[in-house]
């Protein structure tokens, strides 16, 4: 599976991005080819873990009984360029363009406010 290296790294709390060796384009989610040039020559690089909130919403009614609401779902634009759909942790008060830093919850990447010093 194309995404297996990503999941293996996540188990070790490392966030990987694919990088095209032909044009240098970083991308997420894992794909079989570069979304910029179409090359199949892709490698894995570790993300810095820093980004900004691109957009977010507070979910007040969870679709799953074992997932406690409220929680924040957001698009985070990583410093490297790709956008991740993720959760924001550390409260419900956020703003777009707010700096965030990578954290981990239940084996998945989430993001917290940069100033929280995680």
VOBA-1610 file (N, C-alpha, C; in pm, whole numbers, padded with zeros to 5 digits, always signed):
BEGIN
Unk+00083-00118+00000Unk+00000+00000+00000Unk+00088+00125+00000Unk+00048+00221-00076Unk+00124+00344-00091Unk+00143+00417+00041Unk+00041+00416+00125Unk+00045+00495+00249Unk+00108+00423+00367Unk+00150+00299+00353Unk+00205+00223+00467Unk+00325+00292+00534Unk+00421+00350+00459Unk+00530+00422+00529Unk+00478+00539+00614Unk+00371+00603+00570Unk+00313+00712+00647Unk+00260+00661+00780Unk+00185+00550+00776Unk+00128+00494+00899Unk+00237+00441+00991Unk+00339+00380+00936Unk+00449+00329+01017Unk+00519+00445+01090Unk+00542+00555+01021Unk+00603+00672+01083Unk+00511+00731+01190Unk+00381+00735+01163Unk+00286+00789+01260Unk+00287+00706+01389Unk+00305+00576+01376Unk+00314+00492+01496Unk+00433+00532+01582Unk+00535+00593+01521Unk+00653+00640+01594Unk+00646+00791+01619Unk+00528+00848+01599Unk+00502+00992+01616Unk+00593+01078+01529Unk+00602+01041+01404Unk+00672+01120+01303Unk+00574+01148+01190Unk+00567+01273+01145Unk+00477+01312+01037Unk+00557+01319+00908Unk+00523+01232+00814Unk+00592+01228+00685Unk+00508+01290+00575Unk+00578+01348+00479Unk+00517+01397+00356Unk+00587+01327+00240Unk+00518+01313+00130Unk+00585+01267+00009Unk+00651+01387-00056Unk+00766+01362-00120Unk+00836+01467-00193Unk+00874+01410-00329Unk+00846+01484-00434Unk+00879+01441-00569Unk+01028+01464-00594Unk+01100+01359-00631Unk+01243+01375-00658Unk+01268+01444-00792Unk+01166+01451-00879Unk+01181+01517-01008Unk+01165+01669-00998Unk+01063+01714-00924Unk+01036+01859-00918Unk+01042+01918-00777Unk+01056+01835-00674Unk+01066+01884-00537Unk+00936+01914-00468Unk+00825+01891-00533Unk+00693+01922-00478Unk+00659+01832-00359Unk+00626+01891-00241Unk+00580+01810-00127Unk+00430+01789-00137Unk+00382+01673-00096Unk+00239+01649-00102Unk+00192+01560+00012Unk+00066+01577+00044Unk-00003+01492+00139Unk-00148+01494+00096Unk-00211+01393+00092Unk-00198+01256+00136Unk-00113+01176+00037Unk-00062+01059+00078Unk+00024+00979-00010Unk-00049+00936-00137Unk+00022+00949-00248Unk-00033+00911-00379Unk+00073+00835-00458Unk+00032+00777-00568Unk+00124+00700-00653Unk+00206+00790-00745Unk+00163+00915-00762Unk+00237+01006-00849Unk+00231+01149-00798Unk+00324+01229-00846Unk+00331+01370-00807Unk+00212+01446-00862Unk+00147+01525-00778Unk+00031+01602-00822Unk+00071+01726-00903Unk+00199+01759-00906Unk+00245+01873-00985Unk+00294+01830-01123Unk+00385+01730-01128Unk+00447+01695-01257Unk+00412+01556-01308Unk+00347+01474-01225Unk+00308+01340-01268Unk+00415+01233-01252Unk+00531+01269-01200Unk+00637+01172-01181Unk+00597+01067-01078Unk+00648+00947-01095Unk+00626+00841-00996Unk+00746+00826-00903Unk+00845+00914-00918Unk+00966+00911-00834Unk+00941+00995-00709Unk+00889+00929-00606Unk+00853+00998-00482Unk+00934+00941-00366Unk+00972+01028-00275Unk+01042+00986-00154Unk+00964+01040-00034Unk+01009+01004+00085Unk+00944+01050+00208Unk+01037+01145+00282Unk+00980+01255+00333Unk+01055+01352+00413Unk+00974+01381+00539Unk+01044+01410+00647Unk+00976+01442+00772Unk+00935+01589+00772Unk+00810+01614+00809Unk+00758+01750+00818Unk+00811+01818+00944Unk+00818+01949+00940Unk+00867+02027+01054Unk+00770+02023+01172Unk+00643+01998+01143Unk+00542+01998+01248Unk+00483+02135+01276Unk+00519+02233+01196Unk+00466+02368+01214Unk+00372+02402+01099Unk+00272+02483+01130Unk+00177+02523+01027Unk+00090+02637+01076Unk-00011+02667+00995Unk-00109+02769+01033Unk-00249+02714+01007Unk-00344+02762+01085Unk-00483+02723+01067Unk-00534+02792+00940Unk-00579+02711+00847Unk-00632+02760+00719Unk-00783+02785+00731Unk-00851+02693+00798Unk-00995+02700+00819Unk-01029+02602+00931Unk-01139+02627+01001Unk-01176+02536+01110Unk-01325+02546+01139Unk-01374+02447+01211Unk-01511+02450+01262Unk-01514+02375+01394Unk-01604+02417+01481Unk-01625+02348+01608Unk-01746+02255+01590Unk-01723+02127+01614Unk-01830+02027+01602Unk-01894+02011+01740Unk-02024+02037+01746Unk-02095+02031+01873Unk-02174+01902+01891Unk-02198+01831+01783Unk-02272+01705+01791Unk-02192+01599+01716Unk-02133+01509+01791Unk-02048+01407+01733Unk-02129+01302+01657Unk-02078+01256+01543Unk-02148+01150+01470Unk-02127+01012+01533Unk-02037+01003+01630Unk-02007+00875+01695Unk-02025+00888+01846Unk-02091+00792+01909Unk-02115+00803+02053Unk-01987+00800+02136Unk-01880+00738+02085Unk-01756+00730+02163Unk-01660+00845+02135Unk-01701+00943+02055Unk-01618+01060+02024Unk-01685+01181+02087Unk-01629+01227+02198Unk-01692+01332+02277Unk-01686+01468+02208Unk-01798+01535+02201Unk-01806+01670+02147Unk-01810+01768+02265Unk-01775+01893+02247Unk-01732+01956+02122Unk-01584+01930+02093Unk-01549+01938+01964Unk-01410+01928+01921Unk-01392+02011+01795Unk-01266+02038+01761Unk-01236+02128+01650Unk-01175+02049+01536Unk-01236+02062+01417Unk-01183+02005+01293Unk-01128+02120+01212Unk-01008+02101+01156Unk-00944+02213+01086Unk-00864+02166+00966Unk-00842+02259+00877Unk-00742+02245+00772Unk-00619+02320+00824Unk-00506+02249+00828Unk-00380+02312+00869Unk-00286+02309+00751Unk-00238+02429+00713Unk-00138+02437+00606Unk-00002+02427+00670Unk+00069+02318+00637Unk+00201+02296+00693Unk+00301+02396+00637Unk+00408+02420+00710Unk+00514+02511+00665Unk+00569+02467+00529Unk+00564+02336+00503Unk+00614+02282+00377Unk+00517+02300+00260Unk+00392+02340+00290Unk+00295+02367+00184Unk+00169+02282+00184Unk+00178+02149+00202Unk+00056+02068+00198Unk-00042+02103+00310Unk-00169+02070+00286Unk-00276+02095+00381Unk-00321+01962+00440Unk-00337+01957+00572Unk-00388+01838+00641Unk-00524+01870+00701Unk-00617+01776+00688Unk-00742+01784+00761Unk-00717+01713+00894Unk-00739+01782+01005Unk-00695+01732+01134Unk-00783+01788+01245Unk-00746+01758+01367Unk-00811+01818+01485Unk-00717+01919+01548Unk-00777+02022+01608Unk-00703+02118+01689Unk-00735+02087+01834Unk-00633+02085+01918Unk-00651+02052+02059Unk-00608+02169+02146Unk-00661+02173+02267Unk-00623+02279+02360Unk-00726+02389+02370Unk-00850+02359+02345Unk-00956+02458+02358Unk-01038+02473+02233Unk-01140+02557+02241Unk-01231+02576+02128Unk-01216+02713+02064Unk-01130+02799+02119Unk-01113+02934+02067Unk-00994+02938+01974Unk-01020+02958+01845Unk-00917+02958+01743Unk-00940+03074+01647Unk-00843+03100+01562Unk-00861+03196+01454Unk-00782+03148+01333Unk-00828+03187+01217Unk-00755+03153+01095Unk-00620+03225+01096Unk-00522+03166+01034Unk-00384+03214+01028Unk-00311+03203+01161Unk-00369+03133+01257Unk-00303+03113+01386Unk-00194+03007+01372Unk-00073+03034+01423Unk+00034+02934+01416Unk+00006+02815+01507Unk+00034+02696+01456Unk+00013+02573+01531Unk+00135+02484+01521Unk+00139+02389+01614Unk+00251+02296+01620Unk+00197+02155+01637Unk+00265+02059+01577Unk+00225+01920+01580Unk+00222+01863+01721Unk+00118+01786+01749Unk+00104+01708+01872Unk+00048+01573+01827Unk+00034+01481+01918Unk-00018+01348+01884Unk-00126+01309+01982Unk-00232+01246+01929Unk-00339+01195+02013Unk-00390+01065+01951Unk-00386+00959+02030Unk-00432+00828+01984Unk-00363+00784+01855Unk-00234+00815+01843Unk-00158+00773+01727Unk-00180+00853+01600Unk-00251+00964+01611Unk-00279+01048+01495Unk-00225+01189+01516Unk-00182+01254+01408Unk-00134+01391+01422Unk-00250+01487+01447Unk-00234+01569+01548Unk-00326+01678+01578Unk-00239+01803+01597Unk-00300+01917+01610Unk-00223+02040+01624Unk-00272+02121+01743Unk-00176+02188+01808Unk-00204+02274+01923Unk-00150+02412+01894Unk-00195+02509+01971Unk-00147+02646+01953Unk+00003+02652+01972Unk+00070+02724+01887Unk+00216+02737+01892Unk+00261+02786+02028Unk+00191+02880+02085Unk+00233+02938+02213Unk+00216+02842+02331Unk+00144+02730+02310Unk+00128+02633+02419Unk+00255+02554+02442Unk+00352+02565+02350Unk+00483+02507+02369Unk+00488+02356+02374Unk+00404+02290+02299Unk+00407+02144+02296Unk+00530+02092+02226
//
